[in-house]
Amino acid sequence: MKRTKTCPNDYEHEYWAKDMYVLGIDEAGRGPLAGPLSVAGVVFEQGYENPEIYDSKAISEKKRDELFEVIMEDALYWFIDIVPPEIIDRYNIYRADQLSMTEIANTLPSDIVLTDAMPLSLDRPCISLVKGDQKSVSIAAASILAKVYRDRLMKEYDLLYPEYGFAKNKGYGTKQHMQAIEQYGITPIHRRSFAPAAYTQQKLF
């Protein structure tokens, strides 16, 4: 039987032992050609444990949906920020992500911030962890909130623009998606600074 991966939570335990509250932040949707960026933050009670919470990309959609509800119920604080394509185009994806994470960090109360590989300039310590969603329950929980919320948004967009297959590809550049851009042009939710949208003048609307 394959063993389920869990977050070791060494960082949380270190700071919880110092009576500090930890905010974990992560995003979903940096790479797609269409749709918003979704950024989430989560603060748990000190000592919180849930071995099922892990990197959203490494667990099934069904499990993510279940954990989405659990996290919102269990978290002391949570927040999901949706960054629209026009903001991504204005600042670039990295900066738009960083600005959103900074806003969340300045919104949710905490003593220390953990991010998934994103340095932030804050009024309190911030630790940028590579593969943080596999090392921190707070970051992993944020990754689940961000991904589930964004995936649900893309399913709604699929009803508006069924030719592009957004319910399945979530805005990534699949063959069907690229063919739809070539045939129908770009939609209002496409990122115009991302190729091929940057080179496509025709718009659906």
ChimeraX attribute file (.defattr): number of C-alpha atoms within 10 A of each C-alpha:
attribute: neighborCount
match mode: 1-to-1
recipient: residues
	/A:1	3
	/A:2	4
	/A:3	5
	/A:4	10
	/A:5	14
	/A:6	17
	/A:7	21
	/A:8	14
	/A:9	19
	/A:10	12
	/A:11	15
	/A:12	25
	/A:13	17
	/A:14	11
	/A:15	16
	/A:16	17
	/A:17	11
	/A:18	10
	/A:19	11
	/A:20	16
	/A:21	20
	/A:22	26
	/A:23	26
	/A:24	32
	/A:25	34
	/A:26	29
	/A:27	27
	/A:28	25
	/A:29	22
	/A:30	18
	/A:31	12
	/A:32	18
	/A:33	25
	/A:34	29
	/A:35	26
	/A:36	25
	/A:37	25
	/A:38	26
	/A:39	28
	/A:40	27
	/A:41	30
	/A:42	32
	/A:43	27
	/A:44	22
	/A:45	14
	/A:46	17
	/A:47	12
	/A:48	15
	/A:49	12
	/A:50	14
	/A:51	12
	/A:52	17
	/A:53	28
	/A:54	29
	/A:55	24
	/A:56	24
	/A:57	14
	/A:58	12
	/A:59	15
	/A:60	10
	/A:61	15
	/A:62	9
	/A:63	13
	/A:64	24
	/A:65	15
	/A:66	13
	/A:67	21
	/A:68	21
	/A:69	11
	/A:70	14
	/A:71	22
	/A:72	15
	/A:73	11
	/A:74	15
	/A:75	15
	/A:76	15
	/A:77	18
	/A:78	23
	/A:79	18
	/A:80	21
	/A:81	19
	/A:82	18
	/A:83	19
	/A:84	17
	/A:85	22
	/A:86	16
	/A:87	16
	/A:88	21
	/A:89	16
	/A:90	13
	/A:91	13
	/A:92	15
	/A:93	21
	/A:94	11
	/A:95	13
	/A:96	20
	/A:97	25
	/A:98	17
	/A:99	15
	/A:100	21
	/A:101	25
	/A:102	17
	/A:103	12
	/A:104	22
	/A:105	28
	/A:106	13
	/A:107	13
	/A:108	17
	/A:109	15
	/A:110	19
	/A:111	16
	/A:112	19
	/A:113	25
	/A:114	28
	/A:115	28
	/A:116	23
	/A:117	15
	/A:118	19
	/A:119	15
	/A:120	19
	/A:121	10
	/A:122	12
	/A:123	10
	/A:124	12
	/A:125	12
	/A:126	20
	/A:127	17
	/A:128	15
	/A:129	17
	/A:130	12
	/A:131	14
	/A:132	26
	/A:133	29
	/A:134	22
	/A:135	21
	/A:136	28
	/A:137	30
	/A:138	32
	/A:139	35
	/A:140	30
	/A:141	33
	/A:142	34
	/A:143	31
	/A:144	30
	/A:145	30
	/A:146	27
	/A:147	25
	/A:148	20
	/A:149	19
	/A:150	23
	/A:151	22
	/A:152	13
	/A:153	18
	/A:154	24
	/A:155	18
	/A:156	14
	/A:157	20
	/A:158	19
	/A:159	13
	/A:160	12
	/A:161	16
	/A:162	13
	/A:163	15
	/A:164	27
	/A:165	20
	/A:166	25
	/A:167	18
	/A:168	14
	/A:169	19
	/A:170	24
	/A:171	25
	/A:172	19
	/A:173	18
	/A:174	17
	/A:175	11
	/A:176	15
	/A:177	21
	/A:178	17
	/A:179	14
	/A:180	16
	/A:181	22
	/A:182	14
	/A:183	12
	/A:184	15
	/A:185	18
	/A:186	24
	/A:187	19
	/A:188	13
	/A:189	17
	/A:190	24
	/A:191	27
	/A:192	22
	/A:193	18
	/A:194	17
	/A:195	11
	/A:196	17
	/A:197	21
	/A:198	13
	/A:199	10
	/A:200	13
	/A:201	9
	/A:202	14
	/A:203	13
	/A:204	11
	/A:205	8
